[in-house]
Amino acid sequence: VELSTGEEYEVDQILDSRMRRRQLQYLVLWKGYPISEATWEPVTHLQHAPKALRDFHQRYPLKPGANLGGRPWGEDNVIDVISSCLI
């Protein structure tokens, strides 16, 4: 994830998901940071972490976001699903 300040953080693992104010968010553990520093991020901030999203939803298929738009997370549609959230 790249911030407007130019800083970039790497996703280590996605720990959870939720819907907050009709927005899909993920609890992200950042590489090199302790779990106490995990943050809730909107799916739109995770465009460069499709593998972490796919891995999370394969482990937890009933969590929010697992079946966005009627399409399950899979190898071929991770980017498409994220892109549909940007509209």
C-alpha positions in Angstrom: 0.0 0.0 0.0 1.5 3.3 -1.0 0.5 6.5 0.9 0.3 10.0 -0.6 3.5 10.8 1.4 5.3 8.3 -0.8 5.7 5.7 2.0 4.9 2.2 1.1 3.8 -0.6 3.4 3.7 -4.3 2.6 0.9 -6.5 3.6 2.0 -9.5 5.7 -1.4 -11.1 6.3 -5.1 -10.2 6.3 -6.5 -11.1 9.7 -10.2 -10.3 9.4 -12.9 -8.5 7.4 -16.0 -6.4 8.1 -18.6 -4.2 6.6 -18.5 -0.7 8.1 -20.8 2.0 6.8 -21.5 -0.1 3.7 -17.7 -0.3 3.0 -15.7 -3.5 3.0 -12.7 -3.3 5.3 -9.9 -5.6 6.1 -7.8 -5.9 9.3 -4.2 -5.8 7.9 -1.1 -7.0 9.6 1.8 -5.1 8.0 5.1 -6.8 7.3 7.7 -5.9 10.0 5.1 -4.6 12.5 3.6 -6.2 15.6 0.0 -7.4 15.6 -0.9 -4.4 17.9 -0.2 -2.2 14.9 -2.7 -3.9 12.6 -5.1 -1.5 11.0 -8.6 -1.6 9.3 -8.2 -0.7 5.7 -10.8 -0.3 2.9 -10.5 -2.9 0.1 -9.6 0.0 -2.3 -6.3 0.3 -0.3 -5.4 -3.3 -1.1 -5.1 -3.2 -4.8 -1.5 -4.4 -4.7 -2.2 -7.2 -2.3 -4.4 -9.6 -4.3 -2.7 -12.7 -3.1 -3.3 -11.7 0.6 -7.0 -11.1 -0.2 -7.3 -14.4 -2.1 -5.5 -16.4 0.7 -7.7 -14.8 3.4 -11.0 -15.6 1.6 -9.9 -19.1 0.8 -9.2 -19.7 4.5 -12.4 -17.9 5.6 -15.0 -18.2 2.9 -17.9 -17.0 5.1 -16.3 -13.7 6.1 -17.6 -10.4 4.6 -16.3 -9.8 1.1 -15.9 -13.5 0.2 -18.4 -13.4 -2.5 -18.5 -9.8 -3.8 -20.9 -9.3 -6.6 -21.8 -13.0 -6.7 -18.2 -13.8 -7.7 -16.0 -15.8 -5.3 -12.3 -14.8 -4.9 -10.2 -16.8 -7.2 -7.0 -16.7 -9.2 -8.5 -15.0 -12.2 -10.8 -12.4 -10.7 -9.1 -10.8 -7.7 -8.2 -7.6 -9.5 -11.7 -7.5 -11.1 -13.4 -7.7 -7.8 -11.2 -5.0 -6.3 -11.8 -2.8 -9.3 -15.5 -3.1 -9.0 -15.2 -1.6 -5.5 -13.6 1.5 -7.0 -16.6 2.5 -9.0 
